[in-house]
Amino acid sequence: MGWAIALHGGAGDIPVDLPNDKRAPREATLRLCLDLGVAALNAGRSPLDVVELVVRELENCPHFNAGRGSVLTTDGTVEMEASIMDGTSKGCGCVSGLTTVVNPISLARVVMEKTPHIYLAFDGAEAFAREHGLETRDQSYFITEQNIERLNQAKEANRVQIDYTQPQPIKEQVIPNSEGDSQIGTVGCVAVDRNGNLAAATSTGGLVNKMVGRIGDTPVIGAGTYANTICAISATGKGESIIRNTIARDVAALMEYKGLSLKDAANQVTANAPKGTVGLVAVTDKGDVAMPFNTTGMFRACAVEDGYSEIAIW
């Protein structure tokens, strides 16, 4: 048994001709975050520490839809959300409706460790973050020119967008965007240490042009994030579909109650979800890794202690 780690930067309609100036910085960030996670696991850090560390770094990268790169609501504001879960204790923390917190995943962990609750949202979550000294910034820190452009595109097309989807009017065929940059992706990480301890974490800005107050799958335990003593899962895609299909928990349930392998369970859950809506990364207590998706692509990376590592999109 050895450690293993997997992370994602979002699933969606990613064109195979994605220009290098769009592809390279995202792949570089995945490599950086993978290296950070591997170093932390080799240093004996707990899986909970590792997934928080990796997701924080992804939140700080403007190329992905979380933290600094969060997409905008229909009012042109950010409403970020995140969750984290420890597999051994099943302790978990979830946050939504954040507008100033630089690293939502760290606030989710503080909710898990410093309150009797699991979920805090909107003004209460913001106040709690300030009380506990988490870094906050004015909303202008999060509202980038690129995301203003994405919001305007989505409004013109009269639709919301899931990760990497080209904006088109609702009744028109969706054609992949040759620039591949109409939306950036939700982020997540799962990890297991040498002792089989597991953890999962996920963070996002949600959908482009989403209604103010909309909450997706990312902060919903059992949908976007789940961990127990068998496996840990972080999902990405269309939140409404992931919630309806309880994606993360179903992977664990198929392993727990039907004895399926991680690969078979993850593939079955992904295949049973509506096409083009779901991707996930998962690890087991034995160090197995799975990264299936039913979208065109998913920015993803993984490594295991025996030396194997991978960074991929399609």
Summary of the structure (lengths in Angstrom):
residues: 314
radius of gyration: 17.6
end to end distance: 28.7
largest distance: 52.4
contacts: 1282
relative contact order: 0.21
helix: 33%
strand: 25%
